[in-house]
Amino acid sequence: MNFQTATMLLALSTAEGLKQIAYPLQDATIFDGENDSARGVGDNIVGMTASGARRALIQFDISRIPADAVVKDVVLDLDVKHSAGEPKLNLFRVTSPWSAGSAEGEGIDGTMAESEDSTWKYSTYTSIPWKTAGGDYDAQVLSSENMSFFWSTPELIKTVEDMIQGNIPNYGFLLVGLEEGEVSYQTFGSMEGPTSEKPKLVVEYESNEAPIRTALRKRSLEGDGGGDGLGGSGDGLGGSGDGEEGDDGDGGDGDGGCTDGAGGDDGGGDDGDGGDDGDGGDGSGGTEDGDDGAGGDTEGGTADGDDGA
């Protein structure tokens, strides 16, 4: 899945501290006993199907959370599309690097693996095998799913904090369901879907460093011609923040490039509307200057939207 679609990291301020919503860098489904089958694009599947067991790999971009972050809470949020039986999913930390390619599946099955795909046997098809078939992971259960959420636990908090601080590598997570007995599985959205369907890692933390206040967007070289103006604004956290340059798009809304001002709600300005020059709305308690596209809303400071479409 790589960077064929946008990935975003949003920074928010809360009454308790700071919060970041991280989206996947890559995700994939692997298929028990099918060493040459892969699913690097499309909805993920976890659990026992009529054709065998499936597991899902997800790696999140947490690179913009400050390295001194003290993590207070972590929740993994999935958009469940379909459930069969009584699935029970557990979350583990992956201990080896892997890659998600471009193989697409159909229904609950995969297709022939392509270069860079992950399979049950290979972390990177066909050059690098897993040390253990089915994925290399730490045996400690970090969290168990409940109603599409993997809720915060001390083990999950410590793992994410160690990833952020560089004490352990961030190779992401492995989701494993029941793999014996009757059919019991879930399908859930992937990074290719709309924002509402993407897996989300919500991290609340405290830090002495200045918060990261912009949206991160990564796109394919070809581009999609209709990108949102992500990153076209900064937030007024007790002062003025300049928004980093966002991707040009042909009329996408400037959503995701706006963050809350510390100690206040979002300002009531208008969203960026497709790259009209100088079209930024006024934020509550501050001003915005739209430069080639309207900036995001802020309160308590000034935000300049640079090239946000």
N, C-alpha and C positions, 0 to 999 in steps of 0.2 A: 504494500500500500504506500510505502515511502511518502513522497510529498506531492502526489498527484492531485490532492485537494488541499484546501487550506487547513492549517493547524493554528490554534490560537492559544494565547496565555493571557488571561485577564487579571488585573490587579484591582482589588477592592479594599476599602477600609471598612471596618466594622467597629461596633462599640467595644468589643473585646480585644481587638487588635487588627491584624492584617489578614486578608484572605486572598488566595489565588486559585483560579479555576484553570487547571491544566487539561489540555486536550491531547489526543494521541499523536505521536510521531509516526507510529506504525502499529498495525494490528493484523492478526491472522488466525485462521483455524487450521488445526492439524488433525489427522485422521488415523485412528488406531489400526495398525497392520497394513496401512496403505502408504508404503514408503515413497511412492511417486505421485501421490495425490496432494493437492494443495488448494488453499483458498486465501489468496492475498487481497482480494477485492470482494466487497459485499458483506452482508450480515454475518456475524460470528455465531458459532454453534458450540454449546458446551453440554456434555452429558452423554447418556446412552440412547442411541437411536436404533432403529430396526437394522441398520447397516453396520453398527458398531459404535465405539466410543469416539467422542470428539472433545478436543481441548482448545482453548483460546489463549493467545499471547497478546498482551497490550503493553506498549512502552509509551510513557507520558513525557512530555517536555516540561521539566521542572527547572530548567537552567536559569530562569530569571528570578527564582526565589533566592534572596540573599543567602550567602554561604554561612552566615552566622545565625540563621533562623532557628529559633526554638519552637518546634512544632507542638501545637496544642490539640489539634483535632484533624483527622483525615477521614473523608468519606469517598468511596468509589460509587458513582451513580451510573447505572445502565438503563438504557431504553429498551425494555423487553418487548419483543415483537410477538413471540409465540412461546407457549409452554406446553409440554406434554408430560403426563404423569405427575409425579411429585419430585421435581428436581431439587437437589441440594448442592449448591456450588460452594467451593472453598477457594481461597485466594492464597497463592504462594509467590515467593520472590524468585525470579529467574536468575540463574548464576552464570550463564554463558551468553555471549552476544548472538544475535540472530537477525535475520532480515526477512521482510515481507515483500514478495514480488507482485506480479500482475495476474496470476492465475485467478480465474473466476469460477465459482461453483454454481450449481443449480440445485434448488431445493435444499436438502440437507447433505448434499454430496459435494465433493471437490472436483477438480479437473486435473489433467496432467500438469505436473509441476513444471515451472519454467525457471530460468536462471534467476537466482536471488530469492526464490521462494523458500519458506520453511515447510518441512514435512515432518511426519512422525520420526523419521530416521535422521533427517538432515536439518541442522540449524540454518545452513545456507546451501541450497540445492545446486549441484551435487558435490560441491567442493569440501564442505565442512560438516561432518556428522556430529550429532549430539553425543556426549559421553554416554548418556543413557537414553535409549529410545523413548520418545514421548516428551522430551524436553528436560533440560538440566535445571533443577530448582531445589531450594532449601525446603526440607520436609516440615518446617514449622508452619502451621496454619496461621495466617495473619488475620483473617476475618472470614466469616461465613455469610452468604447472601441472605437477606431478609427483605422481601417485597421490592426487589430490584436494586437494593442498596447493600453495599458492604460497609457496615457501620464501623466507626472508629474503635480501635482496641489499642492497648499499650504496645502490642507487638507491631501493629501497622504504623502507629505513630513513630516508634523507634526506627523502623525500617526506612520510612520516607525521610526522616530527619537525617539518618546516616547517608542516604543517597544525596541529599541536598548538600551536606557538609563534606562529601567526598570520601567518607569513611568506607563505603562500599560502592561498587559501580552500579549505575542505573541501567540495568538490562530489562527492566519492566517486571510484569507480573504474569503468572500463569493461572488460568481459571480451570478448575477441575471439578467435574460433577460425579454423580454416581455412575460407575462403569461396569456394573454387573446387574443381572436380573432383568426386570421389566423395563420397557422404554420409559425414559425420564430425562428430558433435556429442555434447554432453553435456546432461543435465538435472540440476539440483541443487535442494536445498531452499531455501525462501524464508523471510522473516520471519514468515509466517503459521503455519509449522509448529511442532512442539514444539521445545524448546530444543536437543535433539540434532540437529535437522535445519537449524537456522538457520545462515546464514553467520556465521563468527566471525573477528574480527580480533584476534589475540593480540599484545599489545604489552608488551615488557619494557623497562624504563627505569630511570634513576636520577633522583632529584629531591631538592632541599633543602626542598621544601614538605612539609607533612604529607600522607600518602597519603589518597586518597578511599577510604573503607572501607565504603560502603554500596552497595546495589543500587538502580539507577534503573529505575523502571517507568513507562511511559506507556501510557494506555488510552484507548479511545474514550469519548465522553461518555455513551454508553448503558451502558457497562460490560458485563462478561460474567457477573457474579454468582458467579463461581467462581474469583476471582483467588487466586494464591498470596500468602503473606505476605512478599513481597519487600520488603527494606528494613527488616524488623522486627528487625534486630539490628545492632550494631556489633561490631568486633573489638578484642580487648585487645592493642593494639600497644604493649607496655611500660607500659600503664596502663589506664585505663578509658575506654571509648568508648560514647556513647549512640547507639543505632540510630535512624535517621530513620523517620518514620512510613511504614508500608507500606499497601497497599491492602487494604480489607476483602474477604474472600472467604467463600464458603460451604463451607469444609472443605478448601481447598487446602493443600498442604504448604508449610511455610516454607522452600522451597529457593531458593537464590540470594541470600538475605539474610545469609549467614554467610561471613566471611572468616577467613583464617588469622591467628593472632597472630604477631607478628614473632618469628622464632627458634624457633617451636614448631609443633606440629601442632594440628589442630582438637581441641577438647575433646570429651569423650564424652557431652555432654548430648543430650536428645531434641530432635527437630525440633518446630517449632510445629505443633499439630494442630487447626487449624480454629477458633480463636477462643475456647477455653475460658479463663475468667478465671484468672490466676495459675497457669498451667500450664507455666512454663518449667522446663527441666531444668538441673541443675547442670553447669557447664563444669569441665574439669580445671583446678584451680588458681584458680578464681574462682567467682562466683555469677551467676545471671541472674534477673531479676525479670520475669515475664511480665505485661504490662499489656494486657488484652483479647486475649491470644494469646501463645503461647510464643515467646520470643526464640530467636535462633540460638545455636550453640555457639561458645565461644571458649576460648582458653587464655592464662593469664598476665594476666588483667584481668577487668573486670566489664562486661557488656553488658546494656543494658536494651532489651527488645523493645517498641517502642511501636506498638500497634495492628497488629502483624503477625498475620495470620490463619493 
